[in-house]
Amino acid sequence: MLGIIINPKSGKSAYRKQRLYLFHLLKRRHQPFTYKVTKYAGHAIELARELVEKGYDELLVLGGDGTLSEVTDGIMHADITEENRKKISLGLMPRGTGNDWGRYWGLTRKYKQSLDTFFNTGKKQRIDVGCLTYWRNGTAEKHYFINSVGFGIDAETCSRANVLKYYVGSHGLNYFVGLLSAVFTHKSMPVTVTTDEGIEFKDLMFTMNTGNGPFAGGGISINPEADPRDGIFHVMFVGKPSFRLIMTALPKLFNGGLKDIEFIRNFTAKEVMIDTKDYIKIEKDGILQDACGPYKVEIIPSALQMVVPQK
């Protein structure tokens, strides 16, 4: 059974045209479906969980990275068997600001092409999912994500980009503008980082990104070697860079060159712990999280399957 989850606020200028095209397509295919429209932040989590618990095994998301992340969270929290969870097919018609997850797979804002991938020409690909755990008043809270988790200026950039979209619309450029507006004022915070691979260090953290996919922030190639099928995270960590080092990094944001800069620490892990005494901003798939440390980020290999273009 097909369930469709639509975020009307993602790419809202084209929302009506895209929705009508989809519904006409489904009518021509004589395909039964149920669709749900999100009404508030976090609503897609509830909708996805409700649909899969009712037996829907195909979910098509019309939205951005944040909507897809919420749907993933809902699927992973659903009260269903692991066997049934692995049978669910997840599809995406990108409509958001950054579209970093879709960018990796070749799913673009060309919505007709994305829908053709889901219904006709695509293939089912098993993908890893990330799990973010933090503690509130001694109680662990788990949130699942699909693309990446970011700390420090990574999260600050998302915060500013989310504000910008209300004034200029949803554009990938919002993240770059948000980054430039924050990069020279953001302060590094002391953290302790440990991994299951035996890496442990204390440092001042300017930014950190734990990537299941290679892109974040509207196309920035933060972890260019990340692959959401390999069962590991690729992690990028920056301590306290000087003005000169920041200027060295800026031209390499989009071409994968960040991994070659000496002051940037890169490593892989299946589990990462971040401990800090101070509050730091955190985002998962572009969604800001109101949380305090310590934080645990862990990979769940081959947790779901997604319909992606043939390559």
Backbone as CSV, one residue per row, in Angstrom:
resi,resn,N_x,N_y,N_z,CA_x,CA_y,CA_z,C_x,C_y,C_z
1,MET,0.843,-1.193,0.000,0.000,0.000,0.000,0.880,1.245,0.000
2,LEU,0.426,2.257,-0.716,1.197,3.479,-0.880,0.676,4.582,0.038
3,GLY,1.573,5.142,0.826,1.267,6.307,1.636,2.151,7.469,1.206
4,ILE,1.566,8.656,1.102,2.298,9.838,0.648,2.275,10.876,1.764
5,ILE,3.445,11.400,2.102,3.556,12.438,3.132,4.085,13.697,2.469
6,ILE,3.325,14.781,2.588,3.634,16.030,1.893,3.892,17.143,2.901
7,ASN,5.006,17.825,2.733,5.269,19.043,3.491,5.001,20.230,2.573
8,PRO,3.881,20.926,2.744,3.528,22.017,1.828,4.415,23.241,1.978
9,LYS,5.186,23.328,3.068,6.041,24.496,3.284,7.384,24.364,2.580
10,SER,7.785,23.139,2.204,9.026,22.946,1.469,8.795,23.316,0.009
11,GLY,9.537,24.285,-0.496,9.380,24.689,-1.889,7.955,25.090,-2.209
12,LYS,7.326,25.872,-1.341,5.887,26.088,-1.387,5.396,26.784,-2.650
13,SER,6.262,27.503,-3.374,5.813,28.209,-4.570,5.352,27.246,-5.656
14,ALA,5.910,26.023,-5.686,5.547,25.045,-6.718,4.644,23.945,-6.169
15,TYR,4.181,24.112,-4.957,3.470,23.031,-4.268,2.222,22.587,-5.022
16,ARG,1.373,23.516,-5.424,0.092,23.153,-6.051,0.318,22.410,-7.361
17,LYS,1.226,22.909,-8.193,1.490,22.279,-9.491,2.023,20.861,-9.313
18,GLN,2.926,20.680,-8.384,3.524,19.361,-8.175,2.513,18.377,-7.597
19,ARG,1.721,18.845,-6.676,0.720,17.967,-6.069,-0.295,17.496,-7.111
20,LEU,-0.774,18.428,-7.959,-1.751,18.064,-8.980,-1.165,17.083,-9.987
21,TYR,0.104,17.298,-10.352,0.748,16.370,-11.286,0.810,14.965,-10.684
22,LEU,1.188,14.881,-9.419,1.275,13.591,-8.749,-0.080,12.900,-8.706
23,PHE,-1.123,13.624,-8.340,-2.443,13.011,-8.221,-2.968,12.561,-9.577
24,HIS,-2.721,13.334,-10.642,-3.118,12.915,-11.986,-2.358,11.666,-12.410
25,LEU,-1.075,11.611,-12.039,-0.253,10.438,-12.357,-0.816,9.189,-11.692
26,LEU,-1.169,9.309,-10.438,-1.708,8.165,-9.703,-3.060,7.732,-10.260
27,LYS,-3.849,8.704,-10.704,-5.154,8.379,-11.297,-4.975,7.605,-12.592
28,ARG,-3.986,8.020,-13.417,-3.732,7.311,-14.674,-3.229,5.890,-14.412
29,ARG,-2.517,5.727,-13.305,-1.986,4.403,-12.967,-3.032,3.529,-12.263
30,HIS,-4.166,4.115,-11.928,-5.218,3.409,-11.188,-4.654,2.841,-9.887
31,GLN,-3.854,3.655,-9.240,-3.161,3.195,-8.036,-3.808,3.783,-6.781
32,PRO,-4.293,2.935,-5.881,-4.843,3.437,-4.625,-3.735,4.005,-3.736
33,PHE,-4.069,5.020,-2.977,-3.073,5.641,-2.104,-3.776,6.419,-1.006
34,THR,-3.023,6.717,0.019,-3.448,7.617,1.092,-2.404,8.712,1.206
35,TYR,-2.846,9.962,1.327,-1.863,11.026,1.495,-2.147,11.818,2.759
36,LYS,-1.064,12.287,3.364,-1.127,13.076,4.578,-0.309,14.345,4.380
37,VAL,-0.784,15.455,4.915,-0.095,16.742,4.799,0.368,17.175,6.184
38,THR,1.655,17.511,6.301,2.179,17.930,7.602,1.660,19.317,7.967
39,LYS,1.444,19.511,9.256,0.892,20.780,9.734,1.803,21.500,10.719
40,TYR,2.807,20.823,11.229,3.696,21.445,12.206,4.988,20.642,12.277
41,ALA,5.991,21.226,12.895,7.284,20.545,13.033,7.107,19.245,13.805
42,GLY,7.652,18.166,13.293,7.540,16.878,13.944,6.330,16.063,13.517
43,HIS,5.437,16.678,12.747,4.208,15.984,12.357,4.491,14.786,11.463
44,ALA,5.511,14.888,10.601,5.823,13.782,9.692,6.251,12.529,10.460
45,ILE,6.821,12.703,11.653,7.177,11.546,12.489,5.910,10.770,12.841
46,GLU,4.895,11.498,13.293,3.636,10.880,13.690,2.941,10.234,12.499
47,LEU,2.937,10.930,11.367,2.239,10.422,10.187,2.894,9.150,9.659
48,ALA,4.219,9.147,9.589,4.920,7.968,9.092,4.700,6.776,10.010
49,ARG,4.788,7.018,11.293,4.586,5.923,12.242,3.170,5.353,12.110
50,GLU,2.206,6.237,12.002,0.808,5.804,11.864,0.609,4.966,10.596
51,LEU,1.182,5.423,9.496,0.993,4.717,8.226,1.617,3.333,8.250
52,VAL,2.861,3.223,8.702,3.518,1.904,8.652,2.916,0.945,9.671
53,GLU,2.401,1.464,10.774,1.741,0.586,11.739,0.410,0.075,11.204
54,LYS,-0.140,0.765,10.193,-1.366,0.307,9.532,-1.079,-0.604,8.346
55,GLY,0.210,-0.860,8.084,0.563,-1.799,7.042,1.028,-1.195,5.736
56,TYR,1.170,0.115,5.656,1.668,0.739,4.426,3.150,0.395,4.267
57,ASP,3.499,-0.152,3.106,4.875,-0.594,2.883,5.598,0.216,1.815
58,GLU,4.948,1.257,1.286,5.583,2.211,0.383,5.279,3.615,0.892
59,LEU,6.318,4.393,1.123,6.127,5.773,1.578,6.860,6.701,0.622
60,LEU,6.123,7.642,0.050,6.698,8.653,-0.832,6.659,9.994,-0.107
61,VAL,7.806,10.640,-0.004,7.926,11.897,0.726,8.085,13.049,-0.259
62,LEU,7.208,14.042,-0.149,7.330,15.282,-0.904,7.788,16.342,0.077
63,GLY,9.087,16.596,0.084,9.637,17.532,1.055,11.145,17.545,0.983
64,GLY,11.764,18.175,1.965,13.208,18.292,2.003,13.850,17.280,2.926
65,ASP,15.123,17.536,3.242,15.864,16.623,4.110,15.205,16.485,5.477
66,GLY,14.680,17.594,5.993,14.063,17.562,7.312,12.821,16.689,7.339
67,THR,11.977,16.795,6.306,10.772,15.973,6.238,11.133,14.503,6.112
68,LEU,12.102,14.202,5.245,12.545,12.817,5.078,13.130,12.270,6.373
69,SER,13.845,13.121,7.103,14.412,12.706,8.384,13.307,12.364,9.381
70,GLU,12.281,13.183,9.424,11.164,12.911,10.329,10.450,11.617,9.950
71,VAL,10.271,11.378,8.663,9.638,10.137,8.208,10.491,8.937,8.625
72,THR,11.801,9.051,8.448,12.710,7.990,8.885,12.570,7.740,10.381
73,ASP,12.511,8.824,11.144,12.349,8.722,12.597,11.050,7.988,12.929
74,GLY,9.978,8.331,12.220,8.694,7.685,12.468,8.714,6.205,12.149
75,ILE,9.354,5.837,11.033,9.448,4.427,10.663,10.232,3.641,11.711
76,MET,11.351,4.207,12.154,12.214,3.497,13.100,11.569,3.375,14.480
77,HIS,10.684,4.319,14.817,10.004,4.256,16.110,8.704,3.446,16.059
78,ALA,8.277,3.052,14.872,6.992,2.366,14.725,6.999,1.003,15.415
79,ASP,5.857,0.637,15.915,5.684,-0.647,16.598,5.397,-1.725,15.560
80,ILE,6.425,-2.110,14.821,6.313,-3.153,13.812,7.517,-4.078,13.952
81,THR,7.445,-5.230,13.315,8.569,-6.167,13.386,9.726,-5.661,12.522
82,GLU,10.918,-6.129,12.854,12.092,-5.766,12.071,11.952,-6.266,10.639
83,GLU,11.337,-7.417,10.470,11.130,-7.979,9.132,10.241,-7.069,8.292
84,ASN,9.154,-6.567,8.878,8.259,-5.672,8.143,8.906,-4.316,7.881
85,ARG,9.726,-3.851,8.829,10.399,-2.570,8.637,11.330,-2.623,7.428
86,LYS,12.002,-3.726,7.267,12.948,-3.840,6.166,12.271,-4.007,4.815
87,LYS,10.966,-4.269,4.814,10.225,-4.383,3.560,9.705,-3.032,3.066
88,ILE,9.756,-2.011,3.912,9.230,-0.698,3.534,10.132,-0.053,2.487
89,SER,9.512,0.469,1.430,10.236,1.200,0.392,9.992,2.696,0.584
90,LEU,11.094,3.435,0.635,11.039,4.874,0.887,11.430,5.614,-0.384
91,GLY,10.619,6.594,-0.778,10.909,7.393,-1.965,10.905,8.870,-1.642
92,LEU,11.560,9.675,-2.481,11.687,11.101,-2.222,11.470,11.904,-3.493
93,MET,10.609,12.927,-3.389,10.508,13.972,-4.395,11.009,15.249,-3.728
94,PRO,12.271,15.634,-3.977,12.883,16.744,-3.223,12.152,18.073,-3.428
95,ARG,11.850,18.732,-2.302,11.190,20.022,-2.365,11.775,21.008,-1.342
96,GLY,12.882,20.653,-0.708,13.370,21.441,0.416,14.422,22.466,0.049
97,THR,15.076,22.999,1.092,16.084,24.047,0.933,17.424,23.478,0.512
98,GLY,17.906,22.473,1.240,19.234,21.948,0.967,19.251,20.769,0.014
99,ASN,18.302,19.826,0.222,18.201,18.611,-0.602,19.534,17.865,-0.711
100,ASP,20.239,17.764,0.410,21.547,17.122,0.385,21.459,15.609,0.212
101,TRP,20.449,14.989,0.782,20.293,13.551,0.628,19.944,13.206,-0.822
102,GLY,18.999,13.916,-1.403,18.630,13.683,-2.793,19.792,13.936,-3.737
103,ARG,20.619,14.937,-3.427,21.769,15.281,-4.271,22.707,14.075,-4.420
104,TYR,22.925,13.350,-3.350,23.818,12.197,-3.414,23.306,11.146,-4.400
105,TRP,21.999,10.931,-4.412,21.425,9.869,-5.244,21.095,10.342,-6.653
106,GLY,21.172,11.633,-6.900,20.796,12.152,-8.211,19.322,12.476,-8.312
107,LEU,18.659,12.638,-7.158,17.257,13.074,-7.121,17.244,14.595,-6.992
108,THR,16.687,15.273,-7.977,16.742,16.729,-8.028,15.338,17.323,-7.902
109,ARG,15.254,18.636,-8.057,13.960,19.321,-8.030,13.139,19.073,-9.292
110,LYS,13.682,18.328,-10.249,12.911,17.929,-11.432,11.930,16.848,-10.989
111,TYR,10.768,17.295,-10.522,9.857,16.407,-9.810,9.313,15.287,-10.693
112,LYS,9.119,15.540,-11.969,8.627,14.483,-12.849,9.642,13.349,-12.932
113,GLN,10.905,13.712,-12.969,11.977,12.719,-13.024,12.043,11.914,-11.731
114,SER,11.884,12.609,-10.586,11.911,11.925,-9.292,10.741,10.943,-9.154
115,LEU,9.578,11.349,-9.625,8.415,10.468,-9.548,8.565,9.277,-10.497
116,ASP,9.157,9.498,-11.660,9.408,8.393,-12.585,10.372,7.384,-11.958
117,THR,11.351,7.901,-11.212,12.273,7.012,-10.498,11.521,6.138,-9.509
118,PHE,10.629,6.748,-8.735,9.920,6.001,-7.689,8.955,4.972,-8.279
119,PHE,8.228,5.354,-9.318,7.166,4.477,-9.826,7.610,3.536,-10.946
120,ASN,8.684,3.902,-11.673,8.994,3.133,-12.874,10.434,2.638,-12.976
121,THR,11.375,3.547,-12.930,12.734,3.208,-13.363,13.731,2.981,-12.239
122,GLY,13.364,3.271,-11.006,14.312,3.198,-9.904,14.574,1.781,-9.427
123,LYS,15.544,1.670,-8.539,15.870,0.395,-7.920,15.811,0.551,-6.406
124,LYS,15.572,-0.541,-5.715,15.535,-0.529,-4.257,16.942,-0.743,-3.725
125,GLN,17.375,0.177,-2.866,18.729,0.142,-2.321,18.677,0.149,-0.801
126,ARG,19.323,-0.811,-0.160,19.374,-0.819,1.297,20.294,0.298,1.763
127,ILE,19.865,1.027,2.792,20.623,2.175,3.293,20.776,2.093,4.806
128,ASP,21.861,2.695,5.289,22.091,2.823,6.727,21.283,3.997,7.274
129,VAL,20.991,3.935,8.549,20.296,5.013,9.259,21.101,5.346,10.507
130,GLY,21.127,6.617,10.877,21.816,7.029,12.088,20.859,7.179,13.261
131,CYS,21.389,6.997,14.456,20.594,7.184,15.673,21.332,8.147,16.594
132,LEU,20.663,9.226,16.971,21.199,10.210,17.907,20.536,10.003,19.266
133,THR,21.352,9.800,20.299,20.837,9.643,21.661,21.407,10.744,22.536
134,TYR,20.544,11.377,23.325,20.995,12.322,24.341,20.128,12.127,25.583
135,TRP,20.540,12.737,26.649,19.892,12.482,27.926,19.267,13.755,28.485
136,ARG,18.036,13.621,28.991,17.349,14.716,29.673,16.887,14.208,31.025
137,ASN,17.384,14.853,32.070,17.024,14.465,33.436,17.233,12.970,33.666
138,GLY,18.324,12.456,33.117,18.667,11.055,33.304,17.947,10.087,32.398
139,THR,17.078,10.595,31.519,16.325,9.735,30.605,16.865,9.864,29.186
140,ALA,17.146,8.735,28.561,17.683,8.743,27.198,16.572,9.027,26.195
141,GLU,16.848,9.902,25.239,15.935,10.178,24.127,16.645,9.829,22.824
142,LYS,15.954,9.065,21.977,16.527,8.637,20.708,15.806,9.306,19.550
143,HIS,16.589,9.792,18.594,16.049,10.351,17.357,16.863,9.802,16.198
144,TYR,16.168,9.348,15.176,16.839,8.752,14.027,17.007,9.791,12.922
145,PHE,18.046,9.614,12.122,18.299,10.541,11.024,18.828,9.773,9.827
146,ILE,18.832,10.433,8.681,19.193,9.732,7.457,20.478,10.241,6.826
147,ASN,20.806,11.519,7.008,21.951,12.091,6.300,23.119,12.452,7.210
148,SER,22.918,13.310,8.196,24.037,13.718,9.046,23.558,14.398,10.316
149,VAL,24.468,14.453,11.280,24.273,15.227,12.507,25.418,16.223,12.604
150,GLY,25.084,17.479,12.893,26.107,18.514,12.958,26.090,19.256,14.271
151,PHE,27.283,19.658,14.733,27.450,20.401,15.973,28.167,21.714,15.677
152,GLY,28.011,22.672,16.571,28.750,23.921,16.443,28.264,24.772,15.298
153,ILE,29.203,25.265,14.481,28.810,26.181,13.413,27.954,25.480,12.362
154,ASP,28.075,24.171,12.259,27.193,23.411,11.373,25.731,23.670,11.746
155,ALA,25.427,23.551,13.030,24.064,23.782,13.507,23.692,25.262,13.440
156,GLU,24.658,26.144,13.731,24.399,27.583,13.661,24.039,27.995,12.239
157,THR,24.712,27.402,11.254,24.410,27.689,9.851,22.984,27.269,9.507
158,CYS,22.563,26.094,9.964,21.195,25.639,9.733,20.182,26.588,10.362
159,SER,20.500,27.049,11.566,19.614,27.973,12.260,19.401,29.244,11.445
160,ARG,20.479,29.800,10.909,20.384,31.040,10.142,19.733,30.811,8.783
161,ALA,20.007,29.658,8.168,19.381,29.343,6.885,17.871,29.195,7.035
162,ASN,17.426,28.615,8.149,15.995,28.451,8.388,15.296,29.786,8.548
163,VAL,15.997,30.765,9.107,15.429,32.109,9.223,15.357,32.772,7.845
164,LEU,16.411,32.626,7.064,16.476,33.256,5.744,15.367,32.785,4.818
165,LYS,14.972,31.522,4.906,13.995,31.002,3.951,12.627,31.670,4.088
166,TYR,12.365,32.248,5.251,11.094,32.946,5.419,11.089,34.304,4.705
167,TYR,12.267,34.785,4.348,12.381,36.080,3.683,12.676,35.952,2.191
168,VAL,13.465,34.946,1.816,13.886,34.833,0.408,13.452,33.520,-0.230
169,GLY,12.746,32.652,0.519,12.333,31.371,-0.024,13.370,30.296,0.237
170,SER,13.043,29.070,-0.199,13.920,27.920,0.033,14.953,27.815,-1.080
171,HIS,16.193,28.112,-0.744,17.283,28.026,-1.705,18.509,27.445,-1.015
172,GLY,19.286,26.647,-1.761,20.522,26.116,-1.216,21.486,27.210,-0.822
173,LEU,21.394,28.362,-1.494,22.280,29.485,-1.202,22.092,29.996,0.219
174,ASN,20.918,29.750,0.802,20.654,30.199,2.167,21.700,29.661,3.140
175,TYR,22.137,28.419,2.920,23.113,27.824,3.824,24.466,28.512,3.708
176,PHE,24.851,28.859,2.493,26.131,29.527,2.312,26.105,30.916,2.936
177,VAL,25.005,31.631,2.756,24.867,32.957,3.372,24.860,32.824,4.893
178,GLY,24.138,31.802,5.399,24.114,31.573,6.837,25.483,31.247,7.387
179,LEU,26.258,30.474,6.627,27.615,30.131,7.046,28.498,31.369,7.099
180,LEU,28.452,32.188,6.062,29.286,33.389,6.023,28.933,34.362,7.146
181,SER,27.659,34.415,7.509,27.231,35.341,8.564,27.629,34.858,9.952
182,ALA,27.957,33.552,10.068,28.267,32.983,11.386,29.736,32.664,11.593
183,VAL,30.465,32.450,10.489,31.792,31.855,10.586,32.793,32.720,11.354
184,PHE,32.627,34.027,11.328,33.610,34.899,11.979,33.190,35.316,13.396
185,THR,32.009,34.889,13.833,31.547,35.244,15.178,31.356,34.030,16.078
186,HIS,31.290,32.848,15.478,31.047,31.638,16.260,32.261,31.300,17.135
187,LYS,32.012,30.880,18.364,33.081,30.552,19.303,33.179,29.037,19.494
188,SER,34.405,28.538,19.504,34.642,27.117,19.745,34.349,26.768,21.201
189,MET,33.866,25.525,21.416,33.494,25.069,22.750,34.295,23.814,23.109
190,PRO,34.665,23.646,24.391,35.432,22.454,24.784,34.578,21.189,24.765
191,VAL,35.114,20.121,24.146,34.403,18.844,24.074,35.394,17.700,24.233
192,THR,34.851,16.538,24.557,35.609,15.293,24.539,34.937,14.362,23.545
193,VAL,35.718,13.827,22.612,35.182,12.945,21.576,35.816,11.566,21.724
194,THR,34.979,10.523,21.729,35.474,9.143,21.755,34.694,8.330,20.724
195,THR,35.333,7.295,20.170,34.671,6.450,19.191,34.892,4.983,19.513
196,ASP,34.108,4.134,18.856,34.257,2.695,19.027,35.554,2.182,18.410
197,GLU,36.201,3.003,17.584,37.458,2.613,16.945,38.678,2.975,17.796
198,GLY,38.451,3.462,19.021,39.552,3.765,19.927,40.086,5.181,19.822
199,ILE,39.439,6.022,19.034,39.847,7.428,18.944,39.308,8.176,20.162
200,GLU,40.138,8.956,20.803,39.708,9.771,21.943,40.557,11.030,21.992
201,PHE,39.889,12.173,22.090,40.623,13.431,22.208,39.741,14.497,22.850
202,LYS,40.409,15.477,23.462,39.759,16.670,23.994,40.238,17.858,23.179
203,ASP,39.307,18.732,22.839,39.674,19.875,22.002,38.577,20.921,22.092
204,LEU,38.882,22.114,21.603,37.854,23.111,21.383,37.194,22.802,20.043
205,MET,35.872,22.717,20.021,35.168,22.351,18.799,34.557,23.583,18.144
206,PHE,34.995,23.859,16.925,34.395,24.905,16.098,33.199,24.332,15.345
207,THR,33.406,23.161,14.751,32.311,22.469,14.079,32.634,20.989,13.990
208,MET,31.563,20.190,13.873,31.721,18.749,13.724,30.519,18.221,12.965
209,ASN,30.779,17.354,11.993,29.696,16.743,11.233,29.925,15.240,11.160
210,THR,28.919,14.481,11.562,28.953,13.026,11.489,28.054,12.615,10.340
211,GLY,28.665,12.166,9.233,27.923,11.987,8.004,27.641,10.553,7.618
212,ASN,26.366,10.288,7.342,25.964,9.054,6.672,26.048,9.273,5.162
213,GLY,25.727,10.516,4.736,25.894,10.941,3.357,26.969,12.009,3.275
214,PRO,27.458,12.324,2.069,28.607,13.220,1.927,28.296,14.710,1.985
215,PHE,27.041,15.095,1.718,26.720,16.511,1.601,25.930,17.017,2.806
216,ALA,26.098,18.298,3.083,25.310,18.988,4.108,25.308,20.466,3.768
217,GLY,24.355,21.202,4.348,24.358,22.648,4.171,24.143,23.110,2.750
218,GLY,23.286,22.418,1.993,22.970,22.859,0.652,24.060,22.578,-0.368
219,GLY,24.710,21.417,-0.269,25.678,21.007,-1.268,27.123,21.090,-0.837
220,ILE,27.389,21.492,0.415,28.770,21.518,0.905,29.260,20.080,1.060
221,SER,30.393,19.789,0.459,30.941,18.434,0.479,31.764,18.237,1.748
222,ILE,31.066,18.035,2.854,31.711,17.979,4.163,32.465,16.665,4.366
223,ASN,31.800,15.563,4.032,32.425,14.241,4.153,32.348,13.554,2.789
224,PRO,33.203,13.943,1.846,33.047,13.511,0.458,33.139,12.009,0.237
225,GLU,33.721,11.262,1.158,33.853,9.814,0.980,32.748,9.031,1.689
226,ALA,31.815,9.736,2.313,30.727,9.055,3.024,29.814,8.335,2.034
227,ASP,29.380,7.149,2.425,28.514,6.313,1.590,27.449,5.697,2.497
228,PRO,26.175,6.009,2.288,25.125,5.508,3.181,24.825,4.024,3.033
229,ARG,25.752,3.287,2.425,25.579,1.833,2.284,26.722,1.054,2.919
230,ASP,27.716,1.769,3.503,28.931,1.075,3.943,28.979,0.747,5.430
231,GLY,27.946,1.109,6.188,27.881,0.722,7.595,28.752,1.528,8.539
232,ILE,29.297,2.661,8.089,30.114,3.510,8.963,29.801,4.985,8.720
233,PHE,30.100,5.801,9.739,30.049,7.253,9.590,31.413,7.770,9.135
234,HIS,31.376,8.837,8.381,32.574,9.628,8.120,32.411,10.930,8.905
235,VAL,33.428,11.274,9.683,33.326,12.386,10.623,34.357,13.458,10.283
236,MET,33.909,14.709,10.296,34.773,15.867,10.087,34.737,16.719,11.351
237,PHE,35.932,17.044,11.891,36.033,17.824,13.125,37.007,18.977,12.909
238,VAL,36.592,20.171,13.339,37.451,21.364,13.276,37.545,21.955,14.671
239,GLY,38.757,22.211,15.138,38.969,22.760,16.467,38.742,24.263,16.534
240,LYS,39.805,25.027,16.657,39.690,26.479,16.755,40.539,27.104,15.643
241,PRO,39.946,27.294,14.465,40.735,27.785,13.333,40.990,29.288,13.406
242,SER,42.094,29.702,12.852,42.408,31.133,12.732,41.672,31.708,11.529
243,PHE,41.680,33.022,11.421,41.066,33.686,10.274,41.695,33.191,8.971
244,ARG,42.999,33.021,8.967,43.695,32.571,7.756,43.249,31.169,7.354
245,LEU,43.105,30.292,8.340,42.695,28.929,8.035,41.253,28.878,7.534
246,ILE,40.406,29.724,8.100,39.020,29.787,7.619,38.991,30.211,6.158
247,MET,39.768,31.213,5.820,39.814,31.693,4.436,40.388,30.636,3.501
248,THR,41.262,29.775,4.011,41.802,28.673,3.213,40.720,27.649,2.899
249,ALA,39.826,27.433,3.854,38.805,26.390,3.694,37.630,26.827,2.822
250,LEU,37.250,28.085,2.862,36.036,28.537,2.175,35.989,28.165,0.692
251,PRO,37.077,28.334,-0.078,36.992,27.989,-1.510,36.835,26.494,-1.780
252,LYS,37.007,25.649,-0.740,36.982,24.203,-0.943,35.701,23.558,-0.416
253,LEU,34.720,24.380,-0.099,33.509,23.854,0.515,32.737,22.908,-0.395
254,PHE,32.716,23.197,-1.678,31.830,22.460,-2.571,32.547,21.479,-3.500
255,ASN,33.880,21.407,-3.438,34.592,20.549,-4.378,35.237,19.319,-3.738
256,GLY,34.908,19.040,-2.478,35.460,17.873,-1.795,36.849,18.068,-1.242
257,GLY,37.363,19.308,-1.309,38.732,19.572,-0.891,38.939,19.731,0.599
258,LEU,37.860,19.760,1.385,38.009,19.939,2.830,38.813,18.802,3.465
259,LYS,38.679,17.602,2.923,39.374,16.448,3.515,40.897,16.546,3.378
260,ASP,41.369,17.439,2.520,42.812,17.568,2.302,43.444,18.716,3.088
261,ILE,42.636,19.428,3.879,43.158,20.552,4.653,43.695,20.036,5.985
262,GLU,44.905,20.412,6.330,45.603,19.819,7.468,44.919,20.064,8.811
263,PHE,44.313,21.230,9.012,43.742,21.512,10.336,42.379,20.853,10.544
264,ILE,41.858,20.184,9.526,40.590,19.470,9.649,40.873,17.999,9.947
265,ARG,40.265,17.507,11.026,40.467,16.114,11.437,39.356,15.264,10.826
266,ASN,39.719,14.205,10.116,38.758,13.292,9.493,38.975,11.879,10.017
267,PHE,37.889,11.195,10.351,37.994,9.804,10.794,36.666,9.097,10.550
268,THR,36.670,7.786,10.692,35.460,6.985,10.524,35.137,6.264,11.824
269,ALA,33.862,5.934,12.006,33.432,5.238,13.219,32.014,4.717,13.027
270,LYS,31.662,3.716,13.817,30.284,3.239,13.862,29.526,3.888,15.017
271,GLU,30.282,4.371,15.997,29.671,5.027,17.152,30.572,6.150,17.630
272,VAL,29.978,7.314,17.884,30.730,8.480,18.329,30.050,9.052,19.574
273,MET,30.846,9.327,20.603,30.350,9.985,21.812,30.934,11.389,21.876
274,ILE,30.067,12.370,22.148,30.505,13.761,22.293,30.050,14.244,23.664
275,ASP,31.002,14.592,24.500,30.690,15.038,25.863,31.117,16.491,26.016
276,THR,30.250,17.292,26.607,30.542,18.697,26.822,29.803,19.185,28.049
277,LYS,30.416,20.102,28.753,29.773,20.691,29.923,28.907,21.886,29.539
278,ASP,29.132,22.412,28.342,28.409,23.593,27.891,27.346,23.222,26.860
279,TYR,26.331,24.049,26.751,25.303,23.845,25.735,25.883,24.169,24.366
280,ILE,25.699,23.265,23.409,26.101,23.542,22.038,24.926,23.236,21.118
281,LYS,24.830,24.001,20.041,23.748,23.762,19.093,24.020,22.477,18.330
282,ILE,22.943,21.770,18.012,23.049,20.515,17.285,21.900,20.439,16.287
283,GLU,22.198,19.884,15.124,21.149,19.678,14.122,21.268,18.277,13.558
284,LYS,20.127,17.707,13.197,20.109,16.438,12.467,19.303,16.660,11.198
285,ASP,19.956,16.453,10.075,19.315,16.642,8.771,18.661,18.020,8.644
286,GLY,19.328,19.032,9.204,18.831,20.397,9.094,17.793,20.783,10.126
287,ILE,17.441,19.865,11.037,16.458,20.151,12.093,17.209,20.423,13.380
288,LEU,17.013,21.597,13.954,17.679,21.939,15.202,17.088,21.143,16.355
289,GLN,17.970,20.638,17.227,17.554,19.845,18.380,17.853,20.619,19.662
290,ASP,16.865,20.686,20.519,17.047,21.331,21.822,17.525,20.257,22.790
291,ALA,18.833,20.131,22.900,19.379,19.016,23.669,20.674,19.422,24.351
292,CYS,20.989,18.720,25.411,22.263,18.900,26.100,23.018,17.564,26.098
293,GLY,24.342,17.654,26.172,25.166,16.455,26.133,25.113,15.681,27.445
294,PRO,25.744,14.501,27.443,26.520,13.924,26.342,25.625,13.411,25.213
295,TYR,26.226,13.257,24.035,25.510,12.776,22.868,26.172,11.505,22.365
296,LYS,25.353,10.571,21.897,25.864,9.370,21.248,25.257,9.302,19.853
297,VAL,26.120,9.104,18.855,25.667,8.957,17.475,26.130,7.597,16.988
298,GLU,25.190,6.748,16.569,25.545,5.389,16.159,24.859,5.024,14.851
299,ILE,25.511,4.148,14.100,25.013,3.729,12.791,24.195,2.454,12.927
300,ILE,23.115,2.361,12.144,22.323,1.139,12.057,22.408,0.669,10.612
301,PRO,23.242,-0.327,10.335,23.478,-0.738,8.946,22.236,-1.339,8.285
302,SER,22.039,-0.997,7.008,20.984,-1.589,6.168,19.624,-1.580,6.862
303,ALA,19.302,-0.472,7.494,18.083,-0.395,8.303,16.821,-0.262,7.461
304,LEU,16.922,0.440,6.325,15.755,0.676,5.468,16.160,0.467,4.020
305,GLN,15.146,0.516,3.134,15.456,0.500,1.713,14.812,1.706,1.046
306,MET,15.526,2.282,0.102,15.052,3.482,-0.587,15.073,3.227,-2.082
307,VAL,14.105,3.829,-2.775,14.052,3.734,-4.222,14.882,4.871,-4.802
308,VAL,15.934,4.533,-5.533,16.884,5.512,-6.062,17.082,5.279,-7.558
309,PRO,17.623,6.262,-8.273,17.845,6.093,-9.713,18.832,4.981,-10.014
310,GLN,18.627,4.333,-11.140,19.592,3.355,-11.630,20.854,4.082,-12.057
311,LYS,22.026,3.510,-11.767,23.291,4.126,-12.194,24.105,3.120,-12.985
